[in-house]
Amino acid sequence: MQRKNSLPGSGDPAFYATQLRGELGLRSRRYAQGRHHVESYGNPSVIVFPPSQDTCGNSLHGNFLDAAWQAICANAGWLRRFDKVHTQGARSLPKPQLDPSRRWRELDSSMSSDALLMNVFCTPGVVESSALQSALGVDSNVAPVFGWKARVPLANGRFDRTEVDMRLGSLLVEAKLTESGFQTREAMIVEAYRDFDLVFDRDLLPRIQLPAKRRRLPAEFPENYSQEFESFIDADRGNGLAPLPMEPLQRAPAAPEDAPPAAYAGYQLIRNVLAAYAAESSFCVLHDERRPDLREQWFQIMAAVRSADMRTRCQVLTWQELAAHLPAPLQRFLDIKYGIAPHGKVATPFIEG
């Protein structure tokens, strides 16, 4: 019998994500005052920021701490993360006022977990901090790589090259903020990984009925439909990569109780643990403490890892736990914009208007 989720309010799987989106929406609307921004169509709306300049001609971006943005602009690899176009920008957002020809990027969104990740790890002095290195279990000052293309072996000899949010030395990181979860994939796809049964006890992994495909609504949060529904498998010809697009999914009507589950929940976590195993690396989930649902999902996946050694290489941290090891200006930025404050401190109250 499937175990019921005991978290308060979690009868609706989107409960915690909806609550956090509501708070971040109010914070972003307040934070955006005096900064170039637009508000998306739909209800609830999302604040999106374009690049801009100050009176001295210095480049700014309202979605980023100034120090982090300057570091991003100076690093071509980091700046390439802005190549990812906002998946719903053409339908759900007004044209940028400063440059109407510019297409909106996913990192422009105030709800973007990738933007939060880069705000933290692109700020000068962060990765060099011994306290932060200790918290993450890394021991080097290597620059982070964002959107790292893993090589997760498949049973047929090919590789899944879906990106991991960040690689920091020997650590792979999956960052979450307002995303609804870790996605669901068909059992036949998940079980096609070469090391699946070596790393996991498949009987302990959470499984659900296969969701049904549906059309994506114009005003939906694009954070749920970015890398989660893309998979890049090595092509047979040359060294190219063949994209396998995956459609947005919606839970199908409940099947009879005796029907076998047809899909695995927590697909991103399963794939990234396999990526860490193949790369002989560690893996960390970074999430907001206001999302205990994500933590519980991660613990369900960790419980299915066979090897004690691999389990010790899997960890979870909240942005709030990480905040204690960050520079004061970055702490203030995270507090006001995201409501993220170190443990023992209360986040600045958010005020609408």
N, C-alpha and C positions, 0 to 999 in steps of 0.2 A: 504494500500500500504506500502511496506517495506521501512523504512527510509534509505536513502543513507548515507554512511559514508563520512563525510566531511573532514577527515584528509588528508592533502596533501600527494600525493604518495600512498595513501591507496587503490587505485584501485586494486592492488595486495595485498591480505591479508598477504603475507609473506614479504612485503616490509621492515618494520622496523626490523623484526627478521634477515633478510638477511643483512641489513646494520650493525646491531650490531655484527653479527657473523664475518663479514668482518673486523671490527675494532678490535674485541677481538682476531681474528686470527693473525693479525699483531702484536698486543701487546704481545701475548703469544709467538710468534716466537722470538721476541726480548728478552722477559723475560727469555726464556728457555736457552739462551746462558750461558754456564758454569754450567748448571744443567742437571741431567740425565732426558732424555725425549725421546719420539719417535713421529713421525708424521704419522697421519693416511693416508691410501690410499684415492684416490679420490680428487676431486677439487670442493669446497675448502677443504683443509685438516684441521685437528684438532690436536693440541698439547696435548699429554697425558703424565703424569708424574708418575713414580713408586716410592715407598719408597726407601730410600737410607741411607747412613751413612756419617758423616763427618770424618775428619782425626782422631778425638778422639773417634770414635765409637758411637757417638750420632745419634739417629734416626732422619732422615729428610724426608720431602716429598715436592717436588717442587711445588705442587699445593696448599700448605698451608703456612701461616705465621708460623715461627718456634714456637712461643709461643702457637699458637692455636694447632699445631700438637703435641707438648709435652703434652698439656692438654688432647687432644683426646686419646693419647696413655695411659694416666693414668686413663682413665674412660672406663671401659669395655662396658658400654651401648653405649657410643658414638662410640667406635671402632667397634661395631657390624654393624654400618652403612656400613662398608667396605665389608660386606658379599654380598652386591648386586653386582652381576657380570655385567660387561659392556655388554649390549645386543648385540652389534655388534663387540665385541672385537676379536672374532675368525676370522671374515671375513674382517674386515676393518683396523686392527692394526697389525704391526709387533710384534713378540714376545718380551717381556721385555729383555733387554740386561743383566741386573744385575741378574735376576732369570728367565730363560726361562720357568720354570715350573709354574710360577705364572700366574694366569688369571687376565686380566685387570678388574678393578672395575669402576663403573660409577663415583665414586668420584675422580678418577684419571684424569678425563677429564677437560681441561681448560674451557670448556663451561658449566660445571655442576652448576646449581643453588643451589643444595644441598651443594656442596663444598663451594660456596660463603657464604651460610647461616651459615655453621659451622665455616668458617674462622672468621666471625663476632662474633657469639655468644659463641664460645669456647675459644676465647681469654680472658685470665684472666682480671678481672676488668670490663668487659663490662656489664654483667647482674647486677652487683652491682651498676652501675652508676644511680644516681637519675635522671639525665637529660634524660637518655635513657628510664628509667622506665616511666617517665612522657610522653615522646614522644609516647610510646607504650600503655600507659594507664594501666600499671601493677604496683603493689605496694608491691612486694616481691622479695627476692633474690634467689628464687628457681632455681635450675639448669634446663636448657632446656632439653626437651625430644625430640629427633629427630626420625621421622618415627612413631609418636604416632598413635596407632591403635584406631580409634574412634569406637563408637557403635551407628551407625545411624539406628534408628528403621525402619523396613519395615512394610507395612500394614498386612503382613501375620504372624507377630509375630517374625520373624527372624531379623537379624541385618546385615548391611553392615559394614565390618571391614576394608575398604580401609584406608590406612595410610594418615595422615596429616603430612606435612613437619616438623612442630615443634609445640610443646606445651610449653608455658612459663607461668607457673602459670595458670591463668584463660584465657589466650589468645592462640588461635589457629592461626597459620601462614602458608600461602601458599606463597612460594618463587618462583620467576620467573626471568629468565635472557634471554636466547636465544630461549626458547620454542616458537613454532609458535602460541600458544594460550591456551585456557582452555578446549579444546576438545568438542566433540559432542557425545551425546548418544541418543539412541532410546527413543521416548516419553514414551513407555510402561514401560521402565526400570526406568526413572526418576519419573514418576507418581506413581511408586510402593512404594515410601517412605511414611511412615505413616503420617508425618507432612507436606507433600508437599503442600497441599491446605490450611493448617492452616498458614503456613509461607509465601507462595507466592501467588500472583495473576497470575495464569498460562497464562492469556491472555496478560500479560505485559512482559512475558519472551521472549527473542529472540529465534525464531524457524526457522529452515532451512530444506531443503529437505534432506532426509537420505543419507549420503555418501555411496559409494560402497566400498566393501573390495578390497584390492589389495595386491600384494606381496611387501615386504619391500626391498628396494634397499640396496646392501652391504655397501655403503658409506654414508647412511643417518645418520642424527644426532640422536643419541640414546636418547637425552634429550626429544625428542617428544614421546618416546615410553617406558617410564619407568612405574611409578605408574599410569599414565593416562589410561593404557589399562589393568589394573588389578583390580579385585573386589573380595573381600573375604567375602562370606556370611556364617553365622553360619550354620553348617551342622545339619541335623536332628538327626544323630546318635552321641552319646557321646558329647564331648565338642570341637570336631575338627572343622577345618575351611575348607570349600570346595572352592577351587579357581575356579573362572569363567574367563578364559582367554578371552580378548577382542582383536580382530585383528586390526591392523592399518587400518585407513580409508582414503578414498579419495573422494572428492566431486563428486557426480553423475551428469549426464547431467541434465540441468534445466527441471523441470516438468512444466506442464501447469499452468497458473496463478491461475486457480480455484482449483488446487489440494491442499489439506490440508497439512501443514508442518508435517513431520513425525519424527522430531528430535529436541531436545533442544540444542542450543549453550550454551557454558559456563558451561558445566556439572560439572567440578571440583568445580566451585564457588557455584553452587546450592547445591552440596553434602556437601561442607564444611560449608556453612551457616546452613544447616540442622544439621550437626554435632555440631556446636556451640550452636544451639538452644537446642538440646537434652542434651548437657553437661552444659547448663546454663553458657556458656562462651562467650567471644568476638572473633571476627575473623578479621584478618588483611591480606591484600594482599601486599607483598613486591615486587616491580618491579623496573626496571631501568627507569630513566626519559627519556631515549632514546627510550622507548617503550610506547608512548602515546596510541597505539592501545589497549594494555592490560588494561590501565586505563579506556578507553571508554567502553570496554567489561564489566568491573567490575561495572561501573556506570549503565549500562543497567540492570544488575542483581539486584543491590541495589534498583533500582527504582521499582522493582516488589515485594519487601518485604512489606508485609501488615502492620506489627506492627511497630509503631514509636520507641518503645523500642528496638526491634531487629535491626532496622536501625542504631540506635545510638551505637549499639555494633559492627557494621561493619565499618571498616576503611581501608584506603589505604595509604601507605608510599612508597617513592622511596628510593633506596639505597643511593642516594645523600643526601636526607633529614636526613637519619639515620647517615650518615658519620660524620655529625657535632658533634655528641655526642660520638664519638669513640676515643680511645687513639691515640696519634700521630703516633706511629709505625704502627698501623693498618691502619690509614688514608693513610700513604705513600704507604703501600702495595697495598691497593685498588686503589689508584691513578695510580700507575705504571702498575699493572697487569690488572686491569679492566677499567681504565679510569673513575673511580668513585671518584669525589671530592665533598666536601661540597658545598652547594649553596653559591655563592659569590666568589668561587675560580674556576680557570680554570684548568682542568685536564692536566697533563703533555702530551705534544704532542707525538703521537706514530710514530715511524720511522721504516720502513721496512729495514731488513738487519741486 
